[in-house]
Every structure is written in structure tokens, then in C-alpha cells.
Amino acid sequence: MKIKTYGFDRHKLTALTYDELEALMQQVTEEHACSDGIYMVDAKGRKKIDAIGWAVYYKNKQEKANA
């Protein structure tokens, strides 16, 4: 399943549902897995995961403001 990533733009990722964001997080973790060093995910993957995490935070914040 192809999920639209919008170039991992933090603001645009908020348009995705929580399920899509979770699936995208899993996909990034699998694609950028790193077994050497102290990190489980390489630098590009960490940057993408940060953008996804920010989108989840911002989406939660918007929902609380609207409630």
C-alpha cells in the first residue's frame, strides 16, 4: 500500500489518518533499519520519524483545540 508522504512535510502529514501515520512509521523503520552502531534507524530514517511524530503531536493538538 502506497501512502502519500508529501515529501515528509510536517504540516502536510497531518492530513493523513492516525492509521496511515502508524503504517508510514512502520514502513520507514523497516526501510531504514540499521544494525551497526547504537541506532536502530539510520539518520535519514530518524529525520522522517521525527516529522511523523511531529505530525501526530500537531494533529492531537488541533483535535484538542477543536473539542
PDB file of N, CA, C and O in Angstrom:
ATOM      1  N   MET A   1       0.843  -1.185   0.000  1.00  0.00           N
ATOM      2  CA  MET A   1       0.000   0.000   0.000  1.00  0.00           C
ATOM      3  C   MET A   1       0.882   1.240   0.000  1.00  0.00           C
ATOM      4  O   MET A   1       1.752   1.387   0.859  1.00  0.00           O
ATOM      5  N   LYS A   2       0.664   2.117  -0.945  1.00  0.00           N
ATOM      6  CA  LYS A   2       1.444   3.341  -1.084  1.00  0.00           C
ATOM      7  C   LYS A   2       0.731   4.471  -0.341  1.00  0.00           C
ATOM      8  O   LYS A   2      -0.429   4.774  -0.620  1.00  0.00           O
ATOM      9  N   ILE A   3       1.428   5.081   0.595  1.00  0.00           N
ATOM     10  CA  ILE A   3       0.890   6.201   1.362  1.00  0.00           C
ATOM     11  C   ILE A   3       1.565   7.470   0.881  1.00  0.00           C
ATOM     12  O   ILE A   3       2.787   7.515   0.743  1.00  0.00           O
ATOM     13  N   LYS A   4       0.780   8.492   0.628  1.00  0.00           N
ATOM     14  CA  LYS A   4       1.325   9.761   0.163  1.00  0.00           C
ATOM     15  C   LYS A   4       2.087  10.426   1.303  1.00  0.00           C
ATOM     16  O   LYS A   4       1.533  10.640   2.381  1.00  0.00           O
ATOM     17  N   THR A   5       3.357  10.753   1.068  1.00  0.00           N
ATOM     18  CA  THR A   5       4.197  11.285   2.139  1.00  0.00           C
ATOM     19  C   THR A   5       4.391  12.794   2.075  1.00  0.00           C
ATOM     20  O   THR A   5       4.874  13.384   3.042  1.00  0.00           O
ATOM     21  N   TYR A   6       4.035  13.428   0.987  1.00  0.00           N
ATOM     22  CA  TYR A   6       4.188  14.872   0.817  1.00  0.00           C
ATOM     23  C   TYR A   6       5.634  15.317   1.055  1.00  0.00           C
ATOM     24  O   TYR A   6       5.871  16.431   1.521  1.00  0.00           O
ATOM     25  N   GLY A   7       6.587  14.463   0.741  1.00  0.00           N
ATOM     26  CA  GLY A   7       7.986  14.796   0.959  1.00  0.00           C
ATOM     27  C   GLY A   7       8.328  14.906   2.434  1.00  0.00           C
ATOM     28  O   GLY A   7       9.295  15.573   2.802  1.00  0.00           O
ATOM     29  N   PHE A   8       7.545  14.260   3.277  1.00  0.00           N
ATOM     30  CA  PHE A   8       7.682  14.286   4.731  1.00  0.00           C
ATOM     31  C   PHE A   8       7.605  15.721   5.272  1.00  0.00           C
ATOM     32  O   PHE A   8       8.311  16.078   6.215  1.00  0.00           O
ATOM     33  N   ASP A   9       6.740  16.530   4.662  1.00  0.00           N
ATOM     34  CA  ASP A   9       6.439  17.870   5.169  1.00  0.00           C
ATOM     35  C   ASP A   9       5.560  17.712   6.407  1.00  0.00           C
ATOM     36  O   ASP A   9       4.497  17.095   6.345  1.00  0.00           O
ATOM     37  N   ARG A  10       6.001  18.264   7.517  1.00  0.00           N
ATOM     38  CA  ARG A  10       5.312  18.074   8.796  1.00  0.00           C
ATOM     39  C   ARG A  10       3.873  18.559   8.771  1.00  0.00           C
ATOM     40  O   ARG A  10       2.983  17.896   9.304  1.00  0.00           O
ATOM     41  N   HIS A  11       3.644  19.693   8.164  1.00  0.00           N
ATOM     42  CA  HIS A  11       2.288  20.241   8.131  1.00  0.00           C
ATOM     43  C   HIS A  11       1.368  19.426   7.236  1.00  0.00           C
ATOM     44  O   HIS A  11       0.206  19.204   7.576  1.00  0.00           O
ATOM     45  N   LYS A  12       1.873  18.984   6.111  1.00  0.00           N
ATOM     46  CA  LYS A  12       1.049  18.221   5.171  1.00  0.00           C
ATOM     47  C   LYS A  12       0.775  16.801   5.664  1.00  0.00           C
ATOM     48  O   LYS A  12      -0.246  16.213   5.309  1.00  0.00           O
ATOM     49  N   LEU A  13       1.671  16.245   6.474  1.00  0.00           N
ATOM     50  CA  LEU A  13       1.455  14.900   7.010  1.00  0.00           C
ATOM     51  C   LEU A  13       0.257  14.851   7.948  1.00  0.00           C
ATOM     52  O   LEU A  13      -0.287  13.771   8.180  1.00  0.00           O
ATOM     53  N   THR A  14      -0.167  15.980   8.492  1.00  0.00           N
ATOM     54  CA  THR A  14      -1.323  15.993   9.385  1.00  0.00           C
ATOM     55  C   THR A  14      -2.611  15.663   8.641  1.00  0.00           C
ATOM     56  O   THR A  14      -3.626  15.376   9.275  1.00  0.00           O
ATOM     57  N   ALA A  15      -2.593  15.697   7.313  1.00  0.00           N
ATOM     58  CA  ALA A  15      -3.772  15.349   6.526  1.00  0.00           C
ATOM     59  C   ALA A  15      -4.025  13.837   6.543  1.00  0.00           C
ATOM     60  O   ALA A  15      -5.128  13.392   6.227  1.00  0.00           O
ATOM     61  N   LEU A  16      -3.015  13.051   6.910  1.00  0.00           N
ATOM     62  CA  LEU A  16      -3.160  11.601   6.962  1.00  0.00           C
ATOM     63  C   LEU A  16      -3.882  11.188   8.243  1.00  0.00           C
ATOM     64  O   LEU A  16      -3.901  11.934   9.222  1.00  0.00           O
ATOM     65  N   THR A  17      -4.471  10.004   8.227  1.00  0.00           N
ATOM     66  CA  THR A  17      -5.125   9.486   9.423  1.00  0.00           C
ATOM     67  C   THR A  17      -4.065   8.898  10.350  1.00  0.00           C
ATOM     68  O   THR A  17      -2.916   8.705   9.950  1.00  0.00           O
ATOM     69  N   TYR A  18      -4.460   8.614  11.593  1.00  0.00           N
ATOM     70  CA  TYR A  18      -3.528   8.017  12.547  1.00  0.00           C
ATOM     71  C   TYR A  18      -3.062   6.644  12.077  1.00  0.00           C
ATOM     72  O   TYR A  18      -1.901   6.281  12.267  1.00  0.00           O
ATOM     73  N   ASP A  19      -3.958   5.886  11.469  1.00  0.00           N
ATOM     74  CA  ASP A  19      -3.591   4.558  10.961  1.00  0.00           C
ATOM     75  C   ASP A  19      -2.549   4.669   9.848  1.00  0.00           C
ATOM     76  O   ASP A  19      -1.600   3.886   9.797  1.00  0.00           O
ATOM     77  N   GLU A  20      -2.733   5.641   8.960  1.00  0.00           N
ATOM     78  CA  GLU A  20      -1.768   5.846   7.881  1.00  0.00           C
ATOM     79  C   GLU A  20      -0.418   6.296   8.436  1.00  0.00           C
ATOM     80  O   GLU A  20       0.629   5.860   7.960  1.00  0.00           O
ATOM     81  N   LEU A  21      -0.446   7.165   9.439  1.00  0.00           N
ATOM     82  CA  LEU A  21       0.805   7.616  10.054  1.00  0.00           C
ATOM     83  C   LEU A  21       1.531   6.463  10.739  1.00  0.00           C
ATOM     84  O   LEU A  21       2.757   6.370  10.675  1.00  0.00           O
ATOM     85  N   GLU A  22       0.779   5.592  11.387  1.00  0.00           N
ATOM     86  CA  GLU A  22       1.377   4.430  12.040  1.00  0.00           C
ATOM     87  C   GLU A  22       1.992   3.485  11.009  1.00  0.00           C
ATOM     88  O   GLU A  22       3.094   2.973  11.210  1.00  0.00           O
ATOM     89  N   ALA A  23       1.286   3.257   9.913  1.00  0.00           N
ATOM     90  CA  ALA A  23       1.805   2.396   8.849  1.00  0.00           C
ATOM     91  C   ALA A  23       3.049   3.017   8.218  1.00  0.00           C
ATOM     92  O   ALA A  23       4.000   2.307   7.891  1.00  0.00           O
ATOM     93  N   LEU A  24       3.045   4.321   8.050  1.00  0.00           N
ATOM     94  CA  LEU A  24       4.193   5.025   7.490  1.00  0.00           C
ATOM     95  C   LEU A  24       5.394   4.922   8.427  1.00  0.00           C
ATOM     96  O   LEU A  24       6.527   4.756   7.974  1.00  0.00           O
ATOM     97  N   MET A  25       5.147   5.019   9.727  1.00  0.00           N
ATOM     98  CA  MET A  25       6.216   4.877  10.716  1.00  0.00           C
ATOM     99  C   MET A  25       6.832   3.481  10.631  1.00  0.00           C
ATOM    100  O   MET A  25       8.054   3.337  10.676  1.00  0.00           O
ATOM    101  N   GLN A  26       6.004   2.474  10.511  1.00  0.00           N
ATOM    102  CA  GLN A  26       6.485   1.088  10.393  1.00  0.00           C
ATOM    103  C   GLN A  26       7.293   0.919   9.109  1.00  0.00           C
ATOM    104  O   GLN A  26       8.344   0.278   9.113  1.00  0.00           O
ATOM    105  N   GLN A  27       6.807   1.488   8.024  1.00  0.00           N
ATOM    106  CA  GLN A  27       7.483   1.378   6.734  1.00  0.00           C
ATOM    107  C   GLN A  27       8.864   2.034   6.798  1.00  0.00           C
ATOM    108  O   GLN A  27       9.843   1.463   6.317  1.00  0.00           O
ATOM    109  N   VAL A  28       8.947   3.215   7.383  1.00  0.00           N
ATOM    110  CA  VAL A  28      10.224   3.921   7.493  1.00  0.00           C
ATOM    111  C   VAL A  28      11.186   3.135   8.373  1.00  0.00           C
ATOM    112  O   VAL A  28      12.371   3.033   8.058  1.00  0.00           O
ATOM    113  N   THR A  29      10.688   2.583   9.466  1.00  0.00           N
ATOM    114  CA  THR A  29      11.531   1.801  10.367  1.00  0.00           C
ATOM    115  C   THR A  29      12.109   0.588   9.657  1.00  0.00           C
ATOM    116  O   THR A  29      13.273   0.246   9.864  1.00  0.00           O
ATOM    117  N   GLU A  30      11.314  -0.063   8.825  1.00  0.00           N
ATOM    118  CA  GLU A  30      11.794  -1.241   8.094  1.00  0.00           C
ATOM    119  C   GLU A  30      12.782  -0.861   6.989  1.00  0.00           C
ATOM    120  O   GLU A  30      13.793  -1.537   6.797  1.00  0.00           O
ATOM    121  N   GLU A  31      12.489   0.216   6.269  1.00  0.00           N
ATOM    122  CA  GLU A  31      13.336   0.618   5.144  1.00  0.00           C
ATOM    123  C   GLU A  31      14.689   1.165   5.604  1.00  0.00           C
ATOM    124  O   GLU A  31      15.693   1.000   4.911  1.00  0.00           O
ATOM    125  N   HIS A  32      14.715   1.808   6.758  1.00  0.00           N
ATOM    126  CA  HIS A  32      15.936   2.468   7.224  1.00  0.00           C
ATOM    127  C   HIS A  32      16.559   1.754   8.413  1.00  0.00           C
ATOM    128  O   HIS A  32      17.269   2.375   9.203  1.00  0.00           O
ATOM    129  N   ALA A  33      16.305   0.460   8.550  1.00  0.00           N
ATOM    130  CA  ALA A  33      16.876  -0.306   9.652  1.00  0.00           C
ATOM    131  C   ALA A  33      18.398  -0.293   9.560  1.00  0.00           C
ATOM    132  O   ALA A  33      18.974  -0.375   8.475  1.00  0.00           O
ATOM    133  N   CYS A  34      19.033  -0.188  10.724  1.00  0.00           N
ATOM    134  CA  CYS A  34      20.482  -0.094  10.788  1.00  0.00           C
ATOM    135  C   CYS A  34      20.963  -1.021  11.902  1.00  0.00           C
ATOM    136  O   CYS A  34      20.518  -0.897  13.043  1.00  0.00           O
ATOM    137  N   SER A  35      21.858  -1.937  11.587  1.00  0.00           N
ATOM    138  CA  SER A  35      22.312  -2.886  12.597  1.00  0.00           C
ATOM    139  C   SER A  35      23.681  -2.537  13.175  1.00  0.00           C
ATOM    140  O   SER A  35      24.071  -3.085  14.206  1.00  0.00           O
ATOM    141  N   ASP A  36      24.406  -1.645  12.535  1.00  0.00           N
ATOM    142  CA  ASP A  36      25.714  -1.263  13.064  1.00  0.00           C
ATOM    143  C   ASP A  36      25.608   0.077  13.789  1.00  0.00           C
ATOM    144  O   ASP A  36      24.941   0.992  13.306  1.00  0.00           O
ATOM    145  N   GLY A  37      26.245   0.194  14.913  1.00  0.00           N
ATOM    146  CA  GLY A  37      26.184   1.422  15.689  1.00  0.00           C
ATOM    147  C   GLY A  37      25.147   1.331  16.793  1.00  0.00           C
ATOM    148  O   GLY A  37      24.653   0.250  17.114  1.00  0.00           O
ATOM    149  N   ILE A  38      24.824   2.474  17.366  1.00  0.00           N
ATOM    150  CA  ILE A  38      23.909   2.490  18.509  1.00  0.00           C
ATOM    151  C   ILE A  38      22.461   2.760  18.124  1.00  0.00           C
ATOM    152  O   ILE A  38      21.565   2.603  18.953  1.00  0.00           O
ATOM    153  N   TYR A  39      22.220   3.158  16.891  1.00  0.00           N
ATOM    154  CA  TYR A  39      20.875   3.490  16.446  1.00  0.00           C
ATOM    155  C   TYR A  39      20.205   2.313  15.754  1.00  0.00           C
ATOM    156  O   TYR A  39      20.860   1.503  15.099  1.00  0.00           O
ATOM    157  N   MET A  40      18.880   2.234  15.911  1.00  0.00           N
ATOM    158  CA  MET A  40      18.117   1.186  15.225  1.00  0.00           C
ATOM    159  C   MET A  40      17.732   1.622  13.815  1.00  0.00           C
ATOM    160  O   MET A  40      17.411   0.794  12.962  1.00  0.00           O
ATOM    161  N   VAL A  41      17.769   2.945  13.579  1.00  0.00           N
ATOM    162  CA  VAL A  41      17.367   3.527  12.292  1.00  0.00           C
ATOM    163  C   VAL A  41      18.457   4.512  11.875  1.00  0.00           C
ATOM    164  O   VAL A  41      19.026   5.206  12.717  1.00  0.00           O
ATOM    165  N   ASP A  42      18.752   4.573  10.560  1.00  0.00           N
ATOM    166  CA  ASP A  42      19.791   5.487  10.092  1.00  0.00           C
ATOM    167  C   ASP A  42      19.336   6.946  10.173  1.00  0.00           C
ATOM    168  O   ASP A  42      18.191   7.214  10.538  1.00  0.00           O
ATOM    169  N   ALA A  43      20.208   7.880   9.842  1.00  0.00           N
ATOM    170  CA  ALA A  43      19.952   9.313  10.018  1.00  0.00           C
ATOM    171  C   ALA A  43      18.759   9.797   9.194  1.00  0.00           C
ATOM    172  O   ALA A  43      17.941  10.568   9.695  1.00  0.00           O
ATOM    173  N   LYS A  44      18.651   9.364   7.955  1.00  0.00           N
ATOM    174  CA  LYS A  44      17.512   9.769   7.121  1.00  0.00           C
ATOM    175  C   LYS A  44      16.204   9.256   7.714  1.00  0.00           C
ATOM    176  O   LYS A  44      15.197   9.964   7.727  1.00  0.00           O
ATOM    177  N   GLY A  45      16.229   8.028   8.200  1.00  0.00           N
ATOM    178  CA  GLY A  45      15.041   7.445   8.819  1.00  0.00           C
ATOM    179  C   GLY A  45      14.646   8.196  10.085  1.00  0.00           C
ATOM    180  O   GLY A  45      13.459   8.421  10.324  1.00  0.00           O
ATOM    181  N   ARG A  46      15.627   8.585  10.898  1.00  0.00           N
ATOM    182  CA  ARG A  46      15.335   9.342  12.118  1.00  0.00           C
ATOM    183  C   ARG A  46      14.691  10.682  11.791  1.00  0.00           C
ATOM    184  O   ARG A  46      13.792  11.129  12.504  1.00  0.00           O
ATOM    185  N   LYS A  47      15.138  11.319  10.731  1.00  0.00           N
ATOM    186  CA  LYS A  47      14.553  12.595  10.319  1.00  0.00           C
ATOM    187  C   LYS A  47      13.095  12.411   9.876  1.00  0.00           C
ATOM    188  O   LYS A  47      12.236  13.232  10.199  1.00  0.00           O
ATOM    189  N   LYS A  48      12.828  11.344   9.146  1.00  0.00           N
ATOM    190  CA  LYS A  48      11.463  11.047   8.706  1.00  0.00           C
ATOM    191  C   LYS A  48      10.571  10.705   9.893  1.00  0.00           C
ATOM    192  O   LYS A  48       9.427  11.154   9.961  1.00  0.00           O
ATOM    193  N   ILE A  49      11.090   9.909  10.831  1.00  0.00           N
ATOM    194  CA  ILE A  49      10.323   9.542  12.023  1.00  0.00           C
ATOM    195  C   ILE A  49      10.019  10.776  12.864  1.00  0.00           C
ATOM    196  O   ILE A  49       8.940  10.881  13.447  1.00  0.00           O
ATOM    197  N   ASP A  50      10.961  11.705  12.929  1.00  0.00           N
ATOM    198  CA  ASP A  50      10.734  12.953  13.653  1.00  0.00           C
ATOM    199  C   ASP A  50       9.582  13.741  13.028  1.00  0.00           C
ATOM    200  O   ASP A  50       8.742  14.290  13.740  1.00  0.00           O
ATOM    201  N   ALA A  51       9.548  13.793  11.697  1.00  0.00           N
ATOM    202  CA  ALA A  51       8.470  14.503  11.003  1.00  0.00           C
ATOM    203  C   ALA A  51       7.122  13.832  11.258  1.00  0.00           C
ATOM    204  O   ALA A  51       6.117  14.517  11.445  1.00  0.00           O
ATOM    205  N   ILE A  52       7.093  12.512  11.267  1.00  0.00           N
ATOM    206  CA  ILE A  52       5.847  11.785  11.527  1.00  0.00           C
ATOM    207  C   ILE A  52       5.391  12.021  12.962  1.00  0.00           C
ATOM    208  O   ILE A  52       4.207  12.252  13.208  1.00  0.00           O
ATOM    209  N   GLY A  53       6.319  11.965  13.903  1.00  0.00           N
ATOM    210  CA  GLY A  53       5.991  12.213  15.304  1.00  0.00           C
ATOM    211  C   GLY A  53       5.454  13.612  15.518  1.00  0.00           C
ATOM    212  O   GLY A  53       4.514  13.807  16.289  1.00  0.00           O
ATOM    213  N   TRP A  54       6.043  14.588  14.842  1.00  0.00           N
ATOM    214  CA  TRP A  54       5.566  15.962  14.948  1.00  0.00           C
ATOM    215  C   TRP A  54       4.150  16.067  14.386  1.00  0.00           C
ATOM    216  O   TRP A  54       3.311  16.773  14.946  1.00  0.00           O
ATOM    217  N   ALA A  55       3.885  15.379  13.299  1.00  0.00           N
ATOM    218  CA  ALA A  55       2.549  15.424  12.694  1.00  0.00           C
ATOM    219  C   ALA A  55       1.505  14.846  13.642  1.00  0.00           C
ATOM    220  O   ALA A  55       0.399  15.378  13.739  1.00  0.00           O
ATOM    221  N   VAL A  56       1.840  13.769  14.339  1.00  0.00           N
ATOM    222  CA  VAL A  56       0.916  13.169  15.307  1.00  0.00           C
ATOM    223  C   VAL A  56       0.655  14.153  16.449  1.00  0.00           C
ATOM    224  O   VAL A  56      -0.489  14.348  16.858  1.00  0.00           O
ATOM    225  N   TYR A  57       1.725  14.772  16.961  1.00  0.00           N
ATOM    226  CA  TYR A  57       1.590  15.751  18.044  1.00  0.00           C
ATOM    227  C   TYR A  57       0.696  16.923  17.609  1.00  0.00           C
ATOM    228  O   TYR A  57      -0.212  17.323  18.337  1.00  0.00           O
ATOM    229  N   TYR A  58       0.963  17.460  16.430  1.00  0.00           N
ATOM    230  CA  TYR A  58       0.213  18.600  15.930  1.00  0.00           C
ATOM    231  C   TYR A  58      -1.253  18.233  15.684  1.00  0.00           C
ATOM    232  O   TYR A  58      -2.152  19.033  15.944  1.00  0.00           O
ATOM    233  N   LYS A  59      -1.482  17.026  15.187  1.00  0.00           N
ATOM    234  CA  LYS A  59      -2.847  16.558  14.929  1.00  0.00           C
ATOM    235  C   LYS A  59      -3.624  16.434  16.247  1.00  0.00           C
ATOM    236  O   LYS A  59      -4.789  16.823  16.323  1.00  0.00           O
ATOM    237  N   ASN A  60      -2.969  15.886  17.290  1.00  0.00           N
ATOM    238  CA  ASN A  60      -3.591  15.794  18.610  1.00  0.00           C
ATOM    239  C   ASN A  60      -3.916  17.186  19.163  1.00  0.00           C
ATOM    240  O   ASN A  60      -4.986  17.409  19.730  1.00  0.00           O
ATOM    241  N   LYS A  61      -2.992  18.096  18.989  1.00  0.00           N
ATOM    242  CA  LYS A  61      -3.167  19.468  19.481  1.00  0.00           C
ATOM    243  C   LYS A  61      -4.354  20.148  18.786  1.00  0.00           C
ATOM    244  O   LYS A  61      -5.140  20.842  19.431  1.00  0.00           O
ATOM    245  N   GLN A  62      -4.480  19.947  17.483  1.00  0.00           N
ATOM    246  CA  GLN A  62      -5.596  20.516  16.731  1.00  0.00           C
ATOM    247  C   GLN A  62      -6.930  19.941  17.201  1.00  0.00           C
ATOM    248  O   GLN A  62      -7.911  20.670  17.349  1.00  0.00           O
ATOM    249  N   GLU A  63      -6.961  18.628  17.435  1.00  0.00           N
ATOM    250  CA  GLU A  63      -8.212  17.983  17.881  1.00  0.00           C
ATOM    251  C   GLU A  63      -8.621  18.470  19.258  1.00  0.00           C
ATOM    252  O   GLU A  63      -9.810  18.654  19.515  1.00  0.00           O
ATOM    253  N   LYS A  64      -7.660  18.685  20.150  1.00  0.00           N
ATOM    254  CA  LYS A  64      -7.994  19.207  21.481  1.00  0.00           C
ATOM    255  C   LYS A  64      -8.529  20.635  21.392  1.00  0.00           C
ATOM    256  O   LYS A  64      -9.453  21.002  22.118  1.00  0.00           O
ATOM    257  N   ALA A  65      -7.955  21.427  20.512  1.00  0.00           N
ATOM    258  CA  ALA A  65      -8.397  22.811  20.343  1.00  0.00           C
ATOM    259  C   ALA A  65      -9.802  22.875  19.762  1.00  0.00           C
ATOM    260  O   ALA A  65     -10.566  23.783  20.088  1.00  0.00           O
ATOM    261  N   ASN A  66     -10.152  21.921  18.904  1.00  0.00           N
ATOM    262  CA  ASN A  66     -11.463  21.909  18.280  1.00  0.00           C
ATOM    263  C   ASN A  66     -12.537  21.301  19.180  1.00  0.00           C
ATOM    264  O   ASN A  66     -13.728  21.485  18.930  1.00  0.00           O
ATOM    265  N   ALA A  67     -12.130  20.583  20.221  1.00  0.00           N
ATOM    266  CA  ALA A  67     -13.098  19.920  21.106  1.00  0.00           C
ATOM    267  C   ALA A  67     -13.625  20.852  22.177  1.00  0.00           C
ATOM    268  O   ALA A  67     -14.446  20.447  22.999  1.00  0.00           O
TER     269      ALA A  67
END
